[in-house]
Amino acid sequence: MPTAAELEVKIRLLDWAGLRALWSAIKVGDTPSWAGGKALEYLVLRAFELDAHESATVRYPYNVSLLDEIVEQIDGAVHLPGLSCLVESKDWDEKVPIG
């Protein structure tokens, strides 16, 4: 399984056309070179990175530790002037009701 650093390098090679192709693959469940859910997680962050250019700082997935124990995995964070957001992504096969 690729490391987080390897996935970050891999996604940063994609431009908008590459992200659209990856999105098409995600929709049909055909992402064999990505661990479950990781393709969507990294796609979302890369889209922020491409859209905001130099005005955004994107942090790819990272772990949060407490007393030497991993207690949470953050899917990513996006920092723009005046705005910081944590990013959480879920890749579900079935439709999920919202509301």
C-alpha positions in Angstrom: 0.0 0.0 0.0 1.4 3.4 -0.9 2.4 5.8 1.9 0.7 9.1 2.5 3.8 10.9 1.1 3.6 8.7 -2.1 -0.1 9.5 -2.5 0.6 13.2 -2.1 3.2 13.1 -4.8 0.9 11.0 -7.1 -2.1 13.4 -6.8 0.1 16.5 -7.3 1.0 15.2 -10.7 -2.7 15.6 -11.8 -4.0 18.7 -13.4 -7.7 19.5 -13.9 -8.0 16.9 -16.8 -6.3 14.3 -14.6 -8.7 15.1 -11.7 -11.7 14.7 -14.0 -10.5 11.3 -15.2 -9.9 10.3 -11.6 -13.4 11.5 -10.6 -14.9 9.4 -13.5 -13.0 6.3 -12.2 -14.2 7.0 -8.6 -17.8 7.1 -9.7 -17.6 3.7 -11.2 -15.4 2.2 -8.4 -12.4 1.7 -10.6 -9.4 3.0 -8.6 -7.2 0.0 -8.1 -4.0 1.9 -7.5 -5.7 3.8 -4.6 -6.7 2.3 -1.2 -10.4 2.5 -0.4 -11.6 6.1 -0.1 -8.2 7.6 -0.6 -8.7 8.6 -4.2 -11.6 10.9 -3.3 -9.9 12.2 -0.2 -6.8 13.3 -2.2 -8.9 14.5 -5.2 -10.8 17.0 -3.0 -7.7 18.5 -1.6 -5.9 18.7 -5.0 -8.9 20.5 -6.4 -8.6 23.2 -3.7 -4.9 23.4 -4.4 -5.4 23.9 -8.2 -8.3 26.3 -7.8 -6.7 28.6 -5.3 -3.2 28.6 -6.8 -0.7 30.3 -4.5 -3.3 31.8 -2.1 -4.1 28.4 -0.5 -2.0 26.2 1.7 -3.3 22.6 1.5 -2.4 20.0 4.1 -2.9 16.5 3.0 -4.2 13.8 5.5 -2.5 13.7 8.8 -2.9 12.0 12.2 -3.6 13.7 15.5 -1.9 12.1 18.5 -2.6 12.4 22.2 -0.2 10.8 24.7 1.6 8.9 21.9 -1.6 7.4 20.6 -3.3 8.3 17.3 -6.8 9.5 18.2 -7.9 11.0 14.9 -7.0 11.1 11.2 -7.8 14.5 9.6 -8.5 14.0 5.9 -7.0 17.4 5.2 -7.0 21.1 5.8 -7.2 24.1 3.5 -5.9 27.5 4.6 -6.8 30.7 2.7 -6.4 34.3 3.7 -9.1 34.8 6.3 -10.4 31.2 6.2 -9.2 27.8 7.4 -11.2 24.6 6.9 -10.8 21.0 7.9 -11.8 18.6 5.1 -13.6 15.3 5.7 -14.4 13.0 2.7 -16.5 9.9 2.6 -16.6 7.6 -0.4 -19.9 5.6 -0.2 -21.2 3.1 -2.7 -24.9 3.8 -1.9 -26.8 7.1 -1.8 -26.7 8.7 1.6 -29.8 10.7 2.7 -29.0 14.3 3.6 -31.3 16.4 5.7 
